Every structure is written in C-alpha cells, then in structure tokens.
Amino acid sequence: MSILVLNSGSSTLKFALFDELAEEELVRGTLDWYSQSEGVTMAYGFQKISKTESRLDISNNRDAVEWILHVLAEINLGKSIRAVGHRVVHGGTKFCQPTLINEKVIQSLGEISELAPLHNPPALTTIGAVKTILPEAAHVAVFDTAFFSTLPRSAYLYPVPYEWYEQYGIRRFGFHGISHEYCSTRAAELLDRQNDDSLKLVICHLGNGCSATAVLGGSPLATTMGFTPLEGLMMGTRSGSIDPGILIYLMKQQGFNPEQLDQSLNHQSGLLGVSDVSSDFRQIEQAAQDKNERAQLAIKMFVERIQSTIGSLSVLLGGIDALIFTAGIGEHSPLLRSSVCEKLSFLGLELNEVKNQNAHTDSDLATKQSAGRILLIQTREEQMIARAAQRFIMKSK
C-alpha cells in the first residue's frame, strides 16, 4: 500500500509517493506546464533514477493528475494507493486540523477560495480529479493555515474596527504552516532541544512565496503572512506588505478596480515587478551579476525586508537561538543567505562563509563562535502531509 501526496499550484503540480508508514519516499516529481523547457522531472527513489520530459500535452491540473496516475500505473505503483494527501493553502477558521475530504468539505473550501486565489482553486480542481479516478482512497486535506491556529490573540487580530473581526472574520491566518511546523521540529532535533519550551527560532521560508515566523518552544508567536498570502515579505510576484493608502489612491484617483489591483499585487509585483527580469531568483541573481541595476535593486529590497523582519521577530521572542533558511531560495542561494546575515551580528549570528558556499541539507552554517545557530533545513512538506494521511489510514483499520 502507498500514500500519494499532491501539492497544487496554478501552473505546477508536485507529487510524491510514500510507503504506507509515510517514511520511505518511493517517487517524487514536479509537472510544470508553464515553463515549457522544464516539463516534468521525476526521481524514482527506490531505483535512484531521474527522468526529465519536456514535451507533455498538459495544460491544467486535471491533465496533470491523469498523467501522474498513468505513470504510477506503468511502474506498478498506481493500484496500491490507499490514501491521497492534499496540500490546501487556506483553511479559514473552520479547518485547523487535517480533514477527511467529502462533498461538504469541498463546498466549504470553495466558499473561501477568494482568500487564496492562486492556490485554493487549483487544489480543488486536483481534489476533484483524483477523487474521480481513486474513489476508494481516503482523501485528506492538510492546511497551511493550521499551524497558526494557536497564534496569540494579539498576533492574529488587526488594529482595525473590532467589528471587522466579529462580523467579517478579518484576522491573520498565516501560511506555509506545514513548512514552518516541519522546520521547527527538525531544528529542535538538530539542536538536540526537543520538548524545550524555551527554544527561540526565526524561520524564513523563502521561495516564490515568502514568509517568516517566530516560534517559541514549537508554537508560533507571530508570522508575516496574514488574512491572505499577500501580506508580509516581498515575494516572487507578490508585493508583500505595502501602505494600504496606495490602494485607496489608485482606486479613487486613477480609477483602478479590485480586479486590476488583485492582478497587479499578486502577479506583477515583488521581485518580478521591481526587476522587470523574472520572478525566478536565479535569473535575477544572474542579471544582477551582469550589472542589471533593476535586478540589483530587487535583491537589495528583498534582503532588507528579510533582515528587518528577522530583527522584529527576534525582539518579539526576546532573543534568537537559531535562524532557519528553507524553501527554494533559502535552501539554494548562498548569495541570499550571505547578504541577509551580513547585518545580523548584533543578534549574535555569524555566518561561516565556507560552509555557506558548500552547504548541504540540514546543516549548521554558523561559525563556532556564533552565539546563535544558522540552519539550512530542507523543508519536507510532502512527508508532513503523508504522515497526516497515514493517521487516517490507521484510524480506519
């Protein structure tokens, strides 16, 4: 038996297949129907084989699901799927724990899709497609917002009329929770401080979407993303936090409508909007090395916002035991890590540049003299989701 994990994006579908205990990863892959040059990359863990295909007739999540299940059947793994774990970005106030998916759950998730317009709709499409093909499997939704359901009231409320919270549910939800929860647990293991209620962590999840979280003893105290995944750090195509008066001005004085603002803030801002090069940090790094001033400016803005966020979260924690870099940029860009840590010596954080340039998964990049540790942790959201699905399998036995 096996557990399939699906992580849906607007133009990508990541998948991984685990054994029934959710410990051994059998297959993983990413389908990308936006970047035609990448296509699909699959790694067959049990055979240690990688395979890349670039010409696939895939243009949406439903096609991607059918292709994945077809390939798994070809390698004699498709018929053994006992459960499917789905990453769902926004669970609203109703979904704070992994949830078995039924029609009522699907309807409820559809009602809050506008809170995560880049993520929830494709996830729902994927769920519908897989349930049709694998109706007997247990389908489990695991929510990015769940980890932050225990945020202190002072952290999840906004300083707006209190009626907005009571009547409209306006509050901070937080996102990337699956990643932040995994990294907080893994950091405690690496530091040999499990079950330590005093462990102070600042976790920077830096990818196309970016967020930072202050974690004390395994529980979140604050996080940068808010009511939607648009708040907080500068991101690939998202603006992050800006003066809300800008939006009022654009609507009143320049005639912008909500749809235009949504498109601009979610799809045309961030690293892409500033650099005018790409939302891909690798391409921006290359452009900056080639003396592209806009690319250099985008990196500077990105780094400064991360630095100021680390500082504010550290103050909230009353210190910092470890700074954690994770996700695509955090794990793979020595330049970003070096630039961010350049001004953090006042927090007792000192980066070992040799270790940074030769970093490997789940390692400490700090110098021996550093008062705090600097950890690079490979986030394992898929395994967290598989473990949640596995618990439902055990309940049904």
PATIRO-440608 format. One record per residue (C-alpha): residue number from 1; residue in one letter; x, y, z. Coordinates in Angstrom, 3 decimals. Layout:
! PATIRO-440608
nr_rest_xx_yy_zz
NUM_a_X_Y_Z;
...
This chain:
! PATIRO-440608
nr_rest_xx_yy_zz
1_m_0.000_0.000_0.000;
2_s_1.127_3.597_-0.515;
3_i_0.220_7.245_0.115;
4_l_0.148_9.805_-2.681;
5_v_0.767_13.458_-1.834;
6_l_-0.274_16.264_-4.182;
7_n_0.725_19.922_-3.925;
8_s_-1.172_22.008_-6.462;
9_g_-0.121_25.318_-7.969;
10_s_-1.639_27.403_-10.726;
11_s_0.797_26.008_-13.303;
12_t_2.552_23.214_-11.433;
13_l_1.677_20.028_-9.634;
14_k_4.194_18.495_-7.256;
15_f_3.693_14.912_-6.194;
16_a_5.340_12.300_-4.039;
17_l_4.518_8.691_-3.292;
18_f_5.322_7.241_0.138;
19_d_5.104_3.817_1.659;
20_e_2.178_3.043_3.967;
21_l_4.104_4.228_7.028;
22_a_4.780_7.612_5.364;
23_e_8.509_7.202_5.955;
24_e_10.059_5.990_2.694;
25_e_9.642_8.171_-0.366;
26_l_9.200_5.968_-3.434;
27_v_8.717_8.510_-6.208;
28_r_8.608_12.275_-6.439;
29_g_8.114_14.678_-9.298;
30_t_7.069_18.103_-10.491;
31_l_4.944_18.832_-13.510;
32_d_5.347_22.349_-14.874;
33_w_3.140_23.283_-17.808;
34_y_4.081_26.969_-17.705;
35_s_7.818_26.624_-18.227;
36_q_7.879_24.501_-21.361;
37_s_11.618_23.926_-21.048;
38_e_11.246_22.080_-17.742;
39_g_8.223_19.892_-18.372;
40_v_8.298_17.169_-15.757;
41_t_11.093_15.955_-13.558;
42_m_10.691_12.678_-11.721;
43_a_13.016_10.980_-9.276;
44_y_12.446_7.290_-8.648;
45_g_13.793_6.959_-5.124;
46_f_13.776_3.182_-4.975;
47_q_15.799_2.947_-8.198;
48_k_17.792_6.183_-7.770;
49_i_16.843_7.194_-11.314;
50_s_15.932_10.676_-12.520;
51_k_13.846_11.279_-15.585;
52_t_13.029_14.524_-17.352;
53_e_10.483_15.047_-20.094;
54_s_9.808_18.385_-21.755;
55_r_7.061_17.683_-24.270;
56_l_3.867_16.829_-22.476;
57_d_0.332_17.544_-23.535;
58_i_-0.591_19.029_-20.168;
59_s_-2.221_22.411_-19.664;
60_n_-4.087_22.142_-16.367;
61_n_-4.299_20.298_-13.048;
62_r_-6.746_17.672_-14.303;
63_d_-4.424_16.655_-17.156;
64_a_-1.533_16.545_-14.699;
65_v_-3.382_14.225_-12.314;
66_e_-4.239_11.813_-15.114;
67_w_-0.616_11.789_-16.303;
68_i_0.753_11.122_-12.812;
69_l_-1.595_8.225_-12.148;
70_h_-0.896_6.791_-15.601;
71_v_2.866_6.836_-14.970;
72_l_2.480_5.335_-11.493;
73_a_0.393_2.540_-13.017;
74_e_3.111_1.906_-15.595;
75_i_5.667_1.316_-12.844;
76_n_3.211_-0.877_-10.918;
77_l_2.526_1.601_-8.114;
78_g_-0.763_3.146_-9.213;
79_k_-3.082_0.409_-7.903;
80_s_-1.638_0.403_-4.392;
81_i_-2.630_3.942_-3.375;
82_r_-4.529_3.743_-0.095;
83_a_-4.721_7.460_0.690;
84_v_-4.143_10.813_-1.010;
85_g_-2.921_13.799_0.970;
86_h_-3.639_17.225_-0.484;
87_r_-1.932_20.459_0.483;
88_v_-4.613_23.137_0.821;
89_v_-3.288_26.633_1.461;
90_h_-6.257_28.256_3.182;
91_g_-8.495_26.510_5.681;
92_g_-10.174_29.632_7.058;
93_t_-11.339_29.461_10.671;
94_k_-13.123_26.161_10.178;
95_f_-10.256_23.841_9.261;
96_c_-7.497_23.764_11.869;
97_q_-6.580_20.084_11.590;
98_p_-6.063_17.584_8.744;
99_t_-9.535_16.741_7.453;
100_l_-11.060_13.844_5.547;
101_i_-12.440_15.308_2.328;
102_n_-16.107_14.896_1.459;
103_e_-18.534_16.982_-0.592;
104_k_-19.339_19.242_2.364;
105_v_-15.634_19.977_2.877;
106_i_-15.189_20.706_-0.822;
107_q_-18.102_23.139_-0.715;
108_s_-16.694_24.900_2.344;
109_l_-13.267_25.233_0.737;
110_g_-14.849_26.669_-2.386;
111_e_-16.501_29.377_-0.298;
112_i_-13.134_30.657_0.963;
113_s_-11.191_30.280_-2.290;
114_e_-11.097_34.031_-2.809;
115_l_-8.854_34.290_0.274;
116_a_-6.123_32.333_-1.550;
117_p_-6.915_32.840_-5.246;
118_l_-3.581_31.499_-6.501;
119_h_-3.760_28.268_-4.511;
120_n_-7.152_27.008_-3.348;
121_p_-8.885_26.846_-6.772;
122_p_-6.216_24.605_-8.373;
123_a_-6.175_22.451_-5.229;
124_l_-9.929_21.943_-5.526;
125_t_-9.566_21.046_-9.206;
126_t_-6.919_18.485_-8.310;
127_i_-9.024_17.040_-5.493;
128_g_-11.997_16.603_-7.818;
129_a_-9.900_14.897_-10.480;
130_v_-8.205_12.455_-8.111;
131_k_-11.411_11.568_-6.264;
132_t_-12.969_10.636_-9.601;
133_i_-10.089_8.321_-10.507;
134_l_-9.419_6.971_-6.990;
135_p_-12.848_6.997_-5.310;
136_e_-11.952_4.264_-2.794;
137_a_-8.877_6.027_-1.412;
138_a_-9.018_8.206_1.692;
139_h_-8.568_11.829_0.608;
140_v_-7.133_14.090_3.301;
141_a_-6.716_17.870_3.221;
142_v_-3.760_19.276_5.159;
143_f_-3.885_23.035_5.651;
144_d_-1.100_25.593_5.536;
145_t_-3.047_27.736_7.990;
146_a_-3.465_25.033_10.656;
147_f_-0.103_25.561_12.384;
148_f_-1.072_29.160_13.075;
149_s_-4.451_28.406_14.618;
150_t_-2.789_28.766_18.047;
151_l_-1.385_32.253_17.417;
152_p_-1.906_34.589_20.387;
153_r_-4.894_36.872_20.040;
154_s_-2.627_39.903_19.955;
155_a_-0.866_38.380_16.945;
156_y_-3.871_37.345_14.870;
157_l_-6.005_40.466_15.349;
158_y_-5.510_43.561_13.206;
159_p_-5.709_47.116_14.604;
160_v_-8.927_47.834_12.698;
161_p_-12.520_48.189_13.985;
162_y_-13.101_45.112_16.139;
163_e_-16.411_44.549_14.336;
164_w_-14.449_43.573_11.251;
165_y_-13.234_40.514_13.115;
166_e_-16.614_39.732_14.649;
167_q_-18.707_40.286_11.529;
168_y_-16.378_39.513_8.625;
169_g_-13.753_37.218_10.155;
170_i_-10.895_39.604_9.392;
171_r_-7.841_38.171_11.150;
172_r_-4.347_36.879_10.478;
173_f_-4.333_33.262_9.339;
174_g_-0.702_32.747_8.336;
175_f_0.547_30.404_5.617;
176_h_3.374_27.975_4.804;
177_g_2.403_26.419_8.126;
178_i_3.246_22.873_7.028;
179_s_6.771_24.009_6.208;
180_h_7.193_26.097_9.360;
181_e_5.951_23.259_11.556;
182_y_8.326_20.767_9.952;
183_c_11.295_23.129_10.226;
184_s_10.617_23.932_13.871;
185_t_10.513_20.214_14.693;
186_r_13.593_19.428_12.617;
187_a_15.552_22.342_14.118;
188_a_14.824_21.074_17.628;
189_e_16.184_17.669_16.569;
190_l_19.340_19.148_15.027;
191_l_19.960_21.246_18.135;
192_d_19.086_18.352_20.482;
193_r_16.445_20.516_22.160;
194_q_13.247_18.544_21.650;
195_n_10.468_19.404_24.102;
196_d_12.330_22.584_25.075;
197_d_9.718_25.266_25.707;
198_s_12.387_27.975_25.670;
199_l_13.772_27.283_22.168;
200_k_13.591_30.515_20.137;
201_l_13.514_30.132_16.360;
202_v_13.054_32.507_13.448;
203_i_12.160_30.532_10.329;
204_c_12.484_32.119_6.880;
205_h_10.563_30.228_4.196;
206_l_11.883_31.868_1.037;
207_g_10.609_30.685_-2.318;
208_n_8.255_32.149_-4.893;
209_g_6.094_32.774_-1.835;
210_c_7.907_34.038_1.250;
211_s_7.084_34.140_4.941;
212_a_8.876_34.334_8.270;
213_t_7.701_33.027_11.625;
214_a_8.767_33.406_15.244;
215_v_8.456_30.047_17.036;
216_l_8.843_29.614_20.791;
217_g_9.061_26.066_22.098;
218_g_7.395_24.673_18.983;
219_s_4.459_27.123_18.967;
220_p_4.162_30.137_16.658;
221_l_4.153_33.594_18.249;
222_a_3.952_35.643_15.060;
223_t_4.097_35.200_11.304;
224_t_4.322_37.609_8.386;
225_m_1.551_36.376_6.088;
226_g_-1.888_37.481_7.153;
227_f_-5.539_37.325_6.112;
228_t_-4.273_36.230_2.700;
229_p_-0.855_35.049_1.412;
230_l_-0.268_38.569_0.058;
231_e_0.924_40.170_3.303;
232_g_4.442_40.216_4.666;
233_l_7.737_39.782_2.840;
234_m_8.396_40.763_-0.748;
235_m_7.894_37.652_-2.928;
236_g_8.294_36.374_-6.472;
237_t_5.276_38.117_-7.981;
238_r_3.507_39.320_-4.822;
239_s_4.140_42.718_-3.279;
240_g_4.047_41.732_0.364;
241_s_3.074_44.464_2.812;
242_i_2.579_47.937_1.376;
243_d_0.836_51.122_2.523;
244_p_-2.919_50.430_2.128;
245_g_-3.309_54.105_1.296;
246_i_-1.684_53.327_-2.068;
247_l_-4.666_51.162_-2.960;
248_i_-7.148_53.809_-1.876;
249_y_-5.300_56.374_-4.002;
250_l_-5.213_54.124_-7.078;
251_m_-8.936_53.387_-6.769;
252_k_-10.028_56.967_-6.112;
253_q_-7.626_58.944_-8.252;
254_q_-6.542_56.546_-11.018;
255_g_-9.714_54.517_-11.484;
256_f_-8.298_51.110_-10.616;
257_n_-10.888_48.425_-9.885;
258_p_-10.437_45.485_-7.474;
259_e_-9.598_43.073_-10.270;
260_q_-6.781_45.289_-11.537;
261_l_-5.359_45.661_-8.038;
262_d_-5.577_41.921_-7.463;
263_q_-3.758_41.208_-10.712;
264_s_-1.054_43.785_-10.040;
265_l_-0.389_42.858_-6.408;
266_n_-0.492_39.075_-6.849;
267_h_1.002_38.597_-10.309;
268_q_3.016_41.661_-11.354;
269_s_4.769_42.845_-8.193;
270_g_7.555_41.602_-5.931;
271_l_10.863_40.528_-7.473;
272_l_9.292_40.483_-10.937;
273_g_7.756_43.927_-10.610;
274_v_10.942_45.599_-9.390;
275_s_13.489_43.771_-11.541;
276_d_11.443_43.507_-14.744;
277_v_13.545_40.380_-15.315;
278_s_11.746_37.436_-13.757;
279_s_10.151_36.123_-10.595;
280_d_12.845_33.421_-10.557;
281_f_15.563_34.469_-8.114;
282_r_18.208_32.538_-10.057;
283_q_17.596_34.636_-13.139;
284_i_17.605_37.835_-11.089;
285_e_20.929_36.853_-9.494;
286_q_22.418_36.323_-12.946;
287_a_21.067_39.626_-14.206;
288_a_22.486_41.393_-11.140;
289_q_25.902_39.861_-11.818;
290_d_25.588_41.225_-15.366;
291_k_25.185_44.735_-13.872;
292_n_21.416_44.994_-14.375;
293_e_20.548_47.829_-11.965;
294_r_16.891_46.852_-11.595;
295_a_17.885_43.300_-10.692;
296_q_20.392_44.629_-8.164;
297_l_17.699_46.866_-6.688;
298_a_15.240_43.950_-6.416;
299_i_17.789_41.868_-4.487;
300_k_18.631_44.770_-2.184;
301_m_14.958_45.393_-1.394;
302_f_14.329_41.676_-0.861;
303_v_17.293_41.310_1.506;
304_e_16.490_44.435_3.525;
305_r_12.903_43.337_4.117;
306_i_14.060_39.923_5.284;
307_q_16.635_41.495_7.600;
308_s_14.159_43.883_9.200;
309_t_11.670_41.049_9.687;
310_i_14.261_38.824_11.382;
311_g_15.072_41.710_13.700;
312_s_11.478_42.383_14.681;
313_l_10.678_38.689_15.230;
314_s_13.810_38.266_17.347;
315_v_12.744_41.166_19.557;
316_l_9.321_39.567_19.982;
317_l_10.994_36.317_21.045;
318_g_13.365_38.118_23.382;
319_g_16.363_36.701_21.550;
320_i_17.144_34.051_18.979;
321_d_18.663_30.587_19.336;
322_a_18.581_29.734_15.646;
323_l_17.795_31.345_12.312;
324_i_16.486_28.902_9.713;
325_f_16.593_29.222_5.931;
326_t_14.307_26.946_3.936;
327_a_12.369_26.593_0.623;
328_g_13.687_27.187_-2.898;
329_i_15.637_30.419_-2.437;
330_g_16.511_29.851_1.204;
331_e_17.925_26.402_0.509;
332_h_19.712_27.083_-2.768;
333_s_21.028_30.662_-2.793;
334_p_24.308_31.196_-0.911;
335_l_24.214_34.833_-2.056;
336_l_20.861_35.434_-0.386;
337_r_21.910_33.782_2.883;
338_s_25.190_35.691_2.948;
339_s_23.506_39.021_2.203;
340_v_20.828_38.544_4.846;
341_c_23.294_37.518_7.561;
342_e_25.649_40.380_6.804;
343_k_23.941_42.708_9.303;
344_l_22.832_40.194_11.944;
345_s_25.936_40.134_14.139;
346_f_24.098_42.283_16.704;
347_l_21.834_39.259_17.244;
348_g_24.854_37.036_17.849;
349_l_24.565_35.401_14.425;
350_e_27.779_34.866_12.470;
351_l_27.764_33.004_9.157;
352_n_30.630_30.710_8.163;
353_e_31.012_31.671_4.516;
354_v_32.885_28.496_3.570;
355_k_30.060_26.368_4.953;
356_n_27.532_28.654_3.286;
357_q_29.078_28.267_-0.159;
358_n_29.268_24.476_0.260;
359_a_26.022_23.997_2.157;
360_h_24.267_20.666_2.336;
361_t_20.836_19.663_3.558;
362_d_20.019_20.085_7.243;
363_s_23.283_21.690_8.300;
364_d_24.537_24.419_10.625;
365_l_26.156_27.255_8.674;
366_a_27.197_29.340_11.678;
367_t_30.752_29.801_12.895;
368_k_31.824_28.084_16.102;
369_q_31.907_31.485_17.804;
370_s_28.359_32.394_16.770;
371_a_26.040_32.761_19.765;
372_g_23.069_31.633_17.676;
373_r_22.923_28.913_15.059;
374_i_22.168_29.429_11.366;
375_l_20.469_26.347_9.959;
376_l_19.724_25.317_6.395;
377_i_16.813_22.884_6.501;
378_q_15.242_21.193_3.522;
379_t_11.543_21.579_4.099;
380_r_9.596_18.339_3.741;
381_e_6.004_19.399_3.351;
382_e_5.144_16.268_1.400;
383_q_6.233_13.990_4.220;
384_m_4.227_16.019_6.753;
385_i_1.162_15.629_4.550;
386_a_1.798_11.908_4.076;
387_r_2.051_11.411_7.835;
388_a_-1.267_13.191_8.324;
389_a_-2.906_10.953_5.724;
390_q_-1.315_7.895_7.299;
391_r_-3.024_8.668_10.596;
392_f_-6.383_8.415_8.848;
393_i_-5.385_5.032_7.415;
394_m_-4.595_3.792_10.930;
395_k_-7.936_5.041_12.248;
396_s_-9.799_3.086_9.580;
397_k_-8.131_-0.238_10.448;
